[in-house]
Amino acid sequence: MNHSTAFAETTIGGAYIGRFRVAWRSEAFLVREHREGRVLYFGTAEEAELAACRIKHKIEERKYRRHGEKVSVAKIAAEKLFRPGKKPVEVEVR
């Protein structure tokens, strides 16, 4: 389906957790302190959804830069066209 989403879920105690799904995976991930850290709980649904959206964006931003095309694919094509037989130029992403 290639759709990504971020949303909040309520917990039994009344707090909220954030969840996000990236475009190339089928399961929704929890917002955590670190990659395998503790789950973060939020006071409102908006805070939880915003945190999930920010994390999802950070992950997807590294993979995709333009409407589904990977940056590396476009870069390799440009290197072949404009610099045939030369060493590729390294680009620093900030």
Backbone torsions as a table, in degrees:
resi	resn	phi	psi	omega
1	MET	NA	-30.1	177.6
2	ASN	58.2	39.6	175.5
3	HIS	-113.8	138.8	175.5
4	SER	-112.4	155.6	-178.0
5	THR	-154.0	159.5	173.4
6	ALA	-138.1	136.9	-177.1
7	PHE	-155.0	168.5	179.3
8	ALA	-113.4	148.3	175.1
9	GLU	-128.3	143.5	177.0
10	THR	-85.3	148.3	178.5
11	THR	-104.6	174.3	-178.8
12	ILE	-62.3	-36.5	-177.9
13	GLY	-79.3	-1.7	179.1
14	GLY	96.3	-5.8	176.1
15	ALA	-82.7	174.3	-179.7
16	TYR	-122.2	146.1	173.5
17	ILE	-119.6	150.3	177.7
18	GLY	-99.4	143.4	176.4
19	ARG	-133.4	149.1	177.9
20	PHE	-143.8	153.9	177.2
21	ARG	-131.8	127.2	177.6
22	VAL	-87.8	162.3	-171.1
23	ALA	-63.9	-30.4	-174.1
24	TRP	-98.9	7.2	177.5
25	ARG	-125.3	155.3	-177.7
26	SER	-97.9	-21.3	-177.0
27	GLU	-95.0	154.9	177.5
28	ALA	-93.7	132.8	-178.8
29	PHE	-99.3	149.4	176.8
30	LEU	-82.0	150.2	172.1
31	VAL	-76.8	121.6	-177.4
32	ARG	-122.8	164.1	179.5
33	GLU	-64.8	-45.4	174.5
34	HIS	-132.3	-175.3	-178.0
35	ARG	-54.4	-45.7	178.8
36	GLU	-119.3	22.9	-177.2
37	GLY	-79.7	-166.4	-178.7
38	ARG	-75.3	153.4	179.0
39	VAL	-72.0	137.8	177.9
40	LEU	-90.8	136.0	178.0
41	TYR	-110.6	143.7	-176.5
42	PHE	-124.7	156.7	-179.1
43	GLY	-78.4	-29.5	-179.6
44	THR	-129.1	159.3	179.0
45	ALA	-66.5	-34.6	-179.5
46	GLU	-63.9	-42.1	178.2
47	GLU	-62.8	-43.0	-179.3
48	ALA	-65.2	-43.8	-180.0
49	GLU	-67.4	-38.4	178.5
50	LEU	-64.3	-43.5	178.0
51	ALA	-62.5	-41.8	178.7
52	ALA	-64.3	-41.4	-179.6
53	CYS	-65.1	-40.5	179.7
54	ARG	-65.7	-42.2	179.3
55	ILE	-66.8	-43.7	178.0
56	LYS	-59.4	-42.4	180.0
57	HIS	-64.3	-41.3	178.5
58	LYS	-61.1	-41.3	-178.9
59	ILE	-69.3	-47.8	-177.0
60	GLU	-71.6	-29.3	-179.2
61	GLU	-62.7	-33.7	177.9
62	ARG	-68.6	-32.5	-176.0
63	LYS	-88.1	-43.3	-173.1
64	TYR	-121.0	139.1	176.1
65	ARG	-121.2	-28.8	-179.2
66	ARG	-137.5	130.0	172.1
67	HIS	10.8	55.8	173.7
68	GLY	90.8	-14.1	178.4
69	GLU	-86.2	139.3	176.7
70	LYS	-80.5	144.9	-179.6
71	VAL	-61.4	-40.0	-176.6
72	SER	-62.2	-34.6	179.9
73	VAL	-65.6	-47.3	179.3
74	ALA	-66.2	-38.0	-179.5
75	LYS	-65.0	-43.7	-179.9
76	ILE	-64.1	-41.8	179.1
77	ALA	-63.3	-41.7	179.3
78	ALA	-67.5	-39.7	178.9
79	GLU	-61.9	-42.2	180.0
80	LYS	-65.8	-36.1	-177.1
81	LEU	-75.8	-46.7	-172.4
82	PHE	-97.9	-18.3	-178.3
83	ARG	-133.6	60.2	-176.6
84	PRO	-64.5	129.8	175.9
85	GLY	78.0	3.0	-179.1
86	LYS	-105.9	162.2	179.6
87	LYS	-66.1	136.5	179.7
88	PRO	-62.8	147.4	177.5
89	VAL	-85.9	129.2	178.2
90	GLU	-83.4	131.8	-179.8
91	VAL	-111.9	129.8	179.2
92	GLU	-93.1	124.9	178.8
93	VAL	-100.4	125.6	-179.0
94	ARG	-105.3	NA	NA
